[in-house]
Amino acid sequence: MELPYLLEVMNEVSTSLRFPMDVDDTLQVITAGAAEAVPGIDFVSISITGKDGRIQTLAPTDELALRADELQYKLGEGPCLDVVFDTPLVEVDDIGTDPRWPMYGPRAAQEFGIGAQLGYQFHAEPHARGGVNFYSTRSHALTAESHQLAAMFANLAAVALGWSREHATLTDALTTREKIGQAIGIVMERYRLDTDRAFAFMVRTSQTGNVKLREVAAGIVEDANRKAE
């Protein structure tokens, strides 16, 4: 990666970490920056637990990242779970043939087109622990530079989640994630779209109207509740 471009990405990320900080926006900037800056990586997400041990995804850069994360949660196996609960670093050069995750690996390759995967664990005091998930659509795409930059972005995510407690709780972030999921379901049913297109519809609405994604989701859910009364 060219140094000027990397510095541009890092400047955007560092700006998002300044007070006052919006945790959702900051995490989205971090994952988007990672997807652009880390060599070989196509999309990124954050898996995180709360006090009750429940694991959820925050700030996915692509619907495929969200679906891959949720498949791992459902199956109870996968690199992102290992990173969150056990191993500080997980690297997978060829997810489809790696024997460590016999249920998840072949499905990730066949259903989502994932080739390689990388995960870095982080801790955000006092209760949260999680990891940043890096996905590649190509096998054997990860380099030493991929590791260096991925570790840096994982540390930034930990910083953002730790600092955010003065402005927004982790519960707020998880609630936002749930509301976005509800809104995607409503859009799918209302316009007969699949999950990818429903997510893309909400992103376009957010960008076109210059409105935060969580506010778009809240509006969709509120409208649906109003019509159901």
Secondary structure, 3 states (H helix, E strand, C coil): CCHHHHHHHHHHHHHHCCCCCCHHHHHHHHHHHHHHHCCCCCEEEEEEECCCCCEEEECCCCHHHHHHHHHHHHHCCCHHHHHHHCCCEEEECCCCCCCCCCCHHHHHHHHHCCCEEEEEEEEECCCEEEEEEEEECCCCCCCHHHHHHHHHHHHHHHHHHHHHHHCCCHHHHHHHHHHHHHHHHHHHHHHCCCHHHHHHHHHHHHHHHCCCHHHHHHHHHHHHHHHHC
